[in-house]
Amino acid sequence: MNIICHESPFIDSVYYVPVEAYPEKQDFHFIGAPSIHEHIILNNDCAIITFDVGGKVYECHGHIVCGKFTHAPKIKITFKNKGEKLTVIRLTSCGLYQLTDMPVASIVDRIVSGSFLDIDLSPDTLAETCIQHIDAILSTETANSSYILTQEIIRYVNANFAHLPTNATKAVAMKFGISESSLRRYFKKYLGINLSTYIITVKRKKMIQALYEDNYDSLSVRENGYYDQSHFLNDFKRLYGVPLKQYFNEMQAIKKRAPDLMRFIYHCNIQSNV
């Protein structure tokens, strides 16, 4: 197993891609699941990683690739160096945004100006060293009361997202005894998205997990906050641009080819620390 779960409240899990298992210079295509998590990929000249997000294509060659999505990106990986190791670090919800201050759905193959992420990205740097450094940087937030409160709110929303009222911002703010403006400010600061977008993304993520685990039915649709299957199917087609049946067939094919990688991408059976 190449998936490692972390005890850290900031790093959710790490996947070490078995590069030797994939042919060099053979493209590996898949559609990523919508995620409120963020990812740092330690590439180390191992592959060319291409993201298509909303029709914009980002081709990344650098040692580090940072990405966060509220829409599912189309991803292509071309492995070019079996002698190196490709490492994917999944942060928890309040992660990459504060490291790079990047807008949602942007991809870069370098750390942007103004970031305080300071990692030696030379080829000799061990992935474990980078992971420890990232964790140390994020740990500076633990004493921040607004950060701690935001983590509590996220845990509450994750447990109750399917039953929150239409005006979730008002209800959640009242639950935690803060103003709606404070709630919006905290989500903007630590996640870069508002609460409504977060809830929608969680619903989509849960439904994609149900598909991955072959648990999709009318009951799972309702349990994950959709009124009925028709509403989910329309939302799915709008998000992915392909019918559900086509997506499911492609998912099953890639599951057979790269089961660990797909399990990691879809975050199945891995409990988040958030």
URJO-V667427 format. One record per pair of residues at least 6 apart in sequence whose C-alpha atoms are under 6 Angstrom apart, sorted by the first residue. I is the first residue (numbers start at 1). J is the second residue. Records with the same first field share a line. If there is no record, write none. Layout:
I: J ; J
This chain:
2: 15 ; 16
3: 14 ; 15
4: 13 ; 14
5: 13
6: 12 ; 13
9: 273
10: 91 ; 92
11: 91 ; 92
12: 90 ; 91 ; 92 ; 272
13: 90
14: 88 ; 89 ; 90
15: 87 ; 88
16: 87
17: 86
19: 82
20: 82
24: 79 ; 80
25: 78 ; 79 ; 80
26: 78
27: 77 ; 78
28: 76 ; 77
29: 75 ; 76
30: 75
31: 73 ; 74 ; 75
32: 72 ; 73
33: 72
34: 70 ; 71 ; 72 ; 205
35: 69 ; 70
36: 93
37: 91 ; 92 ; 93
38: 68 ; 90 ; 91 ; 96
39: 66 ; 67 ; 89 ; 90
40: 65 ; 66 ; 88 ; 89
41: 64 ; 65 ; 87 ; 88
42: 63 ; 64 ; 86 ; 87
43: 63 ; 64 ; 86
44: 63 ; 123
46: 80 ; 81 ; 84
47: 78 ; 79 ; 80
48: 60 ; 61 ; 77 ; 78
49: 59 ; 60 ; 76 ; 77
50: 58 ; 59 ; 75 ; 76
51: 57 ; 58 ; 74 ; 75
52: 73 ; 74
53: 73
60: 109
62: 109
64: 109
65: 108 ; 109
66: 107 ; 108
67: 107
68: 104 ; 105
69: 105
94: 190 ; 191
97: 191
99: 117
100: 115
162: 224 ; 225
170: 180
173: 179 ; 180
187: 194
203: 224
210: 216
237: 243
255: 262
